[in-house]
Amino acid sequence: MASGIRRRSTRHGWPVARSKSFGNRGGGVNDISTQGNRRTRLTIADVCADLGVSRSTFYEWRAKGRGPRCIKLPNGDIRINRAEYERWLTTLEEAA
């Protein structure tokens, strides 16, 4: 077994290779890297965890136009550009 790959059994009993760098989420849009391990697109869960707010609070801010600008993917998932998120945080600091 390669050092960066771990094997996990499925319900069918066949092993599935998963890379440690992706964890349980797999690949996709969210795994685009910039500097080191920083992703350029964040999930709502990432933003909520960073701010310490609930998901419903984030959606409330978004509905009122008070949250960061979001990208809606064709599959319905929402992502926030890291640069936009940091710009939005800066505007909150300036308003305080």
C-alpha positions in Angstrom: 0.0 0.0 0.0 1.3 3.5 -0.9 2.1 5.8 2.0 -0.4 8.5 0.9 -3.3 6.1 0.2 -5.4 4.3 2.8 -7.9 1.6 2.1 -11.4 1.5 3.3 -14.0 -1.2 2.8 -17.3 -0.5 1.3 -20.6 -2.1 2.2 -19.8 -4.6 -0.7 -16.5 -5.5 0.9 -14.3 -4.2 -1.9 -11.5 -1.8 -0.8 -11.7 1.8 -2.0 -8.5 3.8 -2.2 -8.8 7.3 -0.7 -6.1 9.9 -0.6 -5.3 11.3 2.9 -5.1 14.8 1.5 -8.8 14.8 0.6 -10.2 13.2 3.7 -13.7 11.9 3.3 -14.9 14.6 0.9 -13.1 13.4 -2.2 -12.0 15.7 -5.0 -13.9 18.5 -6.7 -14.2 22.3 -7.0 -13.6 22.8 -3.3 -10.1 21.2 -3.5 -8.5 23.9 -5.6 -5.3 25.1 -3.8 -3.6 28.4 -3.9 -0.8 28.9 -1.3 -0.1 25.7 0.5 -3.4 24.0 1.5 -5.6 27.0 1.3 -8.6 26.6 -0.9 -9.9 29.4 -3.1 -13.5 28.4 -2.6 -15.0 27.8 0.8 -18.2 25.9 1.7 -20.9 27.4 3.9 -19.7 25.1 6.7 -16.2 26.5 6.4 -17.5 30.1 6.7 -19.9 29.3 9.5 -17.1 27.5 11.5 -14.7 30.4 11.0 -17.3 32.9 12.2 -18.8 30.8 14.9 -22.4 31.2 13.6 -25.1 28.7 12.6 -25.9 27.8 9.1 -29.4 29.4 9.5 -27.7 32.7 10.5 -25.6 32.6 7.3 -28.7 32.0 5.2 -30.5 34.8 6.9 -27.6 37.2 6.2 -27.5 36.0 2.6 -31.3 36.6 2.2 -30.9 40.1 3.6 -27.9 40.9 1.4 -25.6 41.2 4.4 -23.4 38.1 3.8 -20.5 37.6 1.4 -21.2 37.2 -2.3 -21.7 33.5 -3.2 -21.3 31.3 -6.2 -24.1 28.8 -6.9 -22.8 25.7 -8.7 -24.8 23.8 -11.3 -25.5 21.1 -8.7 -27.0 23.7 -6.3 -24.1 23.8 -3.9 -22.9 27.2 -2.7 -19.3 28.3 -2.5 -17.7 31.6 -1.4 -14.5 32.8 -3.0 -11.8 33.2 -0.3 -10.8 36.7 -1.6 -14.5 37.8 -1.5 -14.9 36.4 2.0 -11.8 38.3 3.2 -12.9 41.5 1.5 -16.3 41.1 3.2 -14.7 40.7 6.6 -12.6 43.8 5.9 -15.7 45.9 5.2 -17.2 44.6 8.6 -14.0 45.7 10.4 -14.2 49.2 8.8 -17.9 49.6 9.8 -17.3 48.6 13.4 
